[in-house]
Amino acid sequence: GSGGVEVWTIENKDAATTSDRVFKPIFKESRVARATAFNENYFAYGTSTEIKVCNNSYELKYSIPRPRSHIIRFSPKGTYLIVYEIYISTKENPNNPNLFFYETATGKELQTFIMKRNSEWEPFFNHDESMLALMLAGDVHFYDVSSAGEFTKSPHKVTGKVGGFSVSPGTNTHIAVYLQGAKGSPSMARLFKYPNIDATPVASKSFSQADRVEMIWNKKGNGCIILTTTDVDTTGASYYGKQALHFLATNGDSYSVPLSKSTLTPLFIHLIN
């Protein structure tokens, strides 16, 4: 926040009462913090001048001169540090990269991308970090990533009116894709097994047009919840728009889940677990 970044530890965190829990600060940086990221080996945070990367003892390892960091993340195994900045185009530099991949251990820059749409910035690695997927110019592109940190563009890609996508966790990599419908045709969610992107989808489900789609996988990566949101409820039942829930599974199952608002949250938790 505006007061800096702080890390606290909790002693007796399993105590029966909150009064028996002891909160102690173990790290503090007074400069404004824009973003933070943790994993078991590293802690990274961005200030108005740079990104600082520390080990798990909060000792500074190195700094990266990126003053506009908006989001910082680590890849699934922590091999790569991902930094996203809001896209800015100027006359002098109309095509500034704003998505960066660094080698976490050294801070070496490995790959950059231009992500003009803030809603499509998020990249996905598979479980062993051998594949990277991200949206570029409205299509889902894939990159093979070597153990040496080399990014090689794959011939595979998903085209069409792609409104969003997500990559499953787990050892069997699947790709969930939301395809926006046109006038007279429904929208659709499809599930592909990577790298068979050009083959028949493992599962698919059509539904009415959505303004936003959220995709959430279970921990095993064999089921994906599709939560669709429309800003306007044409039936007039709700002033706040309308939500619908769908489910796709890697065994080919697909169905819509009829829910009232009161049952949406508990079923969400059940499906995720």
C-alpha positions in Angstrom: 0.0 0.0 0.0 0.9 3.7 0.2 2.7 3.1 3.5 5.0 0.5 2.0 5.1 -3.3 2.2 5.1 -5.4 5.4 5.4 -9.1 6.1 4.1 -10.5 9.5 4.4 -13.8 11.1 1.8 -15.4 13.4 2.9 -17.3 16.5 0.4 -19.8 18.0 -1.7 -19.5 14.9 -3.7 -22.6 15.9 -4.6 -21.2 19.3 -8.2 -21.5 20.4 -8.7 -17.7 20.9 -7.4 -14.8 18.8 -6.0 -13.2 21.9 -3.5 -16.0 22.2 -2.2 -15.4 18.7 0.9 -13.2 18.4 1.5 -11.1 15.3 5.1 -10.0 14.7 6.5 -7.9 11.8 9.5 -9.7 10.2 10.0 -7.4 7.1 9.2 -3.8 6.3 9.9 -1.6 3.3 8.7 2.0 3.7 8.5 2.8 0.0 5.1 2.5 -1.8 4.5 -1.1 -2.9 2.6 -1.7 -6.1 2.5 -5.5 -6.2 3.8 -8.5 -4.3 4.3 -12.2 -4.9 5.3 -15.1 -2.7 6.5 -18.7 -3.2 8.3 -21.1 -0.9 11.7 -19.7 -1.9 11.3 -16.1 -2.9 9.4 -12.9 -2.1 9.1 -10.2 -4.7 7.6 -6.7 -4.6 7.4 -3.7 -6.9 8.0 -0.1 -5.9 7.7 3.1 -7.9 11.2 2.6 -9.1 12.0 -1.1 -9.3 11.1 -4.7 -8.5 13.0 -6.2 -5.6 13.4 -10.0 -5.3 14.4 -11.5 -1.9 15.0 -15.0 -0.7 12.7 -16.7 1.9 14.7 -15.0 4.7 13.8 -11.6 3.1 17.4 -10.9 2.1 17.6 -8.9 -1.1 18.9 -11.0 -4.0 18.6 -8.5 -6.9 16.5 -5.6 -8.3 14.9 -5.2 -11.7 14.4 -1.6 -13.0 10.7 -1.8 -13.7 8.9 1.2 -12.1 5.4 0.4 -13.5 4.9 -3.1 -12.3 1.1 -3.7 -11.9 1.1 -7.5 -11.2 3.9 -9.8 -10.2 3.6 -13.6 -10.2 5.8 -16.7 -10.0 5.4 -19.6 -12.4 4.0 -22.9 -10.9 7.4 -24.3 -10.0 8.9 -20.8 -9.3 11.4 -21.0 -12.2 10.1 -17.8 -13.8 9.1 -14.4 -12.4 6.3 -12.8 -14.4 5.8 -9.0 -14.4 2.9 -7.3 -16.1 2.6 -3.5 -16.7 -0.4 -1.6 -18.0 0.1 -1.1 -21.7 1.1 2.4 -22.7 1.8 3.5 -26.3 3.7 6.7 -27.1 4.8 8.3 -30.4 8.4 7.6 -29.6 7.7 3.9 -28.6 4.3 2.8 -30.0 5.0 -0.9 -29.3 6.4 -1.1 -25.8 6.5 -4.6 -24.3 4.5 -4.8 -21.1 4.7 -8.5 -20.2 8.1 -9.8 -19.0 9.5 -13.2 -18.1 12.6 -13.4 -15.9 14.7 -16.2 -14.6 13.8 -16.1 -10.9 17.2 -17.3 -9.7 19.2 -14.6 -11.5 16.8 -11.9 -12.7 17.8 -12.5 -16.3 15.2 -11.3 -18.8 14.1 -14.2 -21.0 11.0 -13.1 -23.0 8.7 -10.1 -23.5 5.3 -9.7 -25.1 3.0 -6.8 -26.0 -0.4 -7.2 -24.3 -2.6 -4.3 -25.5 -5.7 -5.5 -23.8 -5.6 -5.5 -20.1 -8.4 -8.1 -19.8 -6.3 -10.6 -21.7 -2.9 -10.2 -20.1 -2.7 -13.4 -18.0 -0.4 -16.1 -19.2 -0.6 -19.8 -18.2 2.1 -22.4 -17.7 1.3 -26.0 -17.5 2.3 -28.0 -14.5 5.9 -28.7 -15.4 6.4 -25.3 -17.1 7.2 -26.9 -20.5 4.4 -25.0 -22.2 3.2 -21.4 -22.0 -0.2 -20.2 -23.3 -1.3 -16.6 -23.7 -3.7 -14.5 -25.8 -2.2 -12.4 -28.6 -4.4 -10.4 -31.0 -7.5 -12.3 -29.9 -6.0 -15.8 -30.4 -4.6 -18.3 -27.9 -0.9 -19.0 -28.8 1.4 -21.6 -27.3 5.1 -21.6 -26.6 7.4 -24.6 -25.9 9.7 -23.7 -23.0 13.0 -25.5 -22.6 14.8 -26.2 -19.4 17.3 -23.4 -20.4 14.5 -20.9 -20.5 14.1 -20.6 -24.3 10.6 -19.8 -25.5 9.8 -21.3 -28.9 6.5 -20.5 -30.6 4.4 -23.7 -31.3 2.4 -24.2 -34.5 -0.7 -24.8 -32.3 -3.2 -22.0 -31.6 -6.9 -21.4 -31.0 -8.5 -18.9 -33.3 -12.0 -17.4 -33.5 -13.8 -15.0 -31.3 -11.9 -16.1 -28.2 -13.3 -14.4 -25.1 -11.0 -16.1 -22.6 -9.2 -19.3 -21.8 -7.5 -21.2 -19.0 -5.0 -24.0 -18.6 -5.7 -26.9 -16.2 -3.5 -27.8 -13.2 -2.4 -31.5 -12.9 -0.2 -33.7 -15.1 -2.7 -34.0 -18.0 -2.9 -30.6 -19.6 -6.2 -29.4 -20.8 -7.2 -26.0 -22.3 -10.6 -24.5 -21.6 -11.7 -21.9 -24.2 -14.6 -19.5 -24.2 -15.8 -18.7 -27.8 -18.1 -15.7 -28.1 -21.2 -16.2 -30.1 -22.3 -13.9 -33.0 -25.9 -12.7 -33.7 -28.1 -15.7 -34.0 -25.5 -18.2 -32.7 -24.8 -19.1 -29.1 -21.5 -18.8 -27.2 -19.6 -21.9 -26.4 -17.1 -23.3 -23.9 -14.8 -26.0 -25.2 -12.2 -28.3 -23.5 -9.2 -29.5 -25.5 -6.4 -31.9 -24.5 -3.1 -30.3 -25.2 -1.4 -30.5 -27.8 -4.5 -31.8 -29.7 -5.8 -28.3 -30.1 -6.9 -29.0 -33.8 -8.8 -32.2 -32.9 -12.4 -32.6 -31.7 -12.8 -31.0 -28.3 -13.0 -33.4 -25.3 -16.1 -31.6 -24.1 -18.2 -28.6 -25.1 -21.2 -26.6 -23.8 -23.2 -23.9 -25.6 -25.0 -21.1 -23.7 -26.3 -17.6 -24.3 -24.0 -14.7 -24.8 -22.0 -13.5 -21.7 -20.3 -10.2 -21.0 -17.8 -11.9 -18.7 -16.7 -15.5 -18.2 -14.7 -16.9 -15.2 -13.1 -20.4 -15.5 -12.1 -22.2 -12.3 -10.5 -25.7 -12.3 -10.6 -28.2 -9.5 -7.2 -29.2 -8.0 -6.9 -32.4 -10.0 -7.5 -30.5 -13.3 -10.2 -32.9 -14.5 -13.2 -30.5 -14.1 -13.7 -26.8 -14.9 -16.5 -24.5 -13.7 -17.6 -21.9 -16.2 -19.3 -19.0 -14.5 -21.0 -16.6 -17.0 -22.2 -13.1 -16.2 -24.4 -10.8 -18.3 -24.6 -7.1 -17.2 -28.3 -6.9 -18.2 -31.0 -9.5 -17.3 -33.4 -9.4 -20.3 -36.0 -11.2 -18.2 -36.2 -8.3 -15.8 -35.7 -10.6 -12.8 -32.6 -8.8 -11.6 -31.3 -5.2 -11.8 -27.7 -6.5 -11.4 -27.7 -8.7 -14.5 -27.6 -12.5 -14.6 -25.2 -15.3 -13.8 -25.2 -18.9 -15.0 -23.1 -21.9 -14.1 -21.8 -24.6 -16.4 -19.4 -27.6 -15.9 -17.0 -29.3 -18.3 -15.1 -32.5 -17.4 -12.1 -34.1 -19.1 -14.1 -37.4 -19.4 -16.5 -35.6 -21.8 -19.3 -34.7 -19.4 -20.8 -31.2 -19.9 -23.9 -29.7 -18.4 -25.5 -26.6 -17.1 -26.2 -26.3 -13.4 -29.6 -24.7 -12.5 -29.1 -22.7 -9.3 -30.7 -20.1 -7.1 -28.5 -17.4 -5.8 -28.7 -19.0 -2.3 -27.1 -22.3 -3.5 -24.5 -20.8 -5.8 -21.7 -20.5 -3.3 -21.9 -23.9 -1.6 -22.0 -25.7 -4.9 -19.1 -23.7 -6.1 -17.1 -24.9 -3.1 -18.2 -28.5 -3.6 -17.3 -28.6 -7.3 -13.9 -27.0 -6.7 -13.0 -29.5 -4.0 
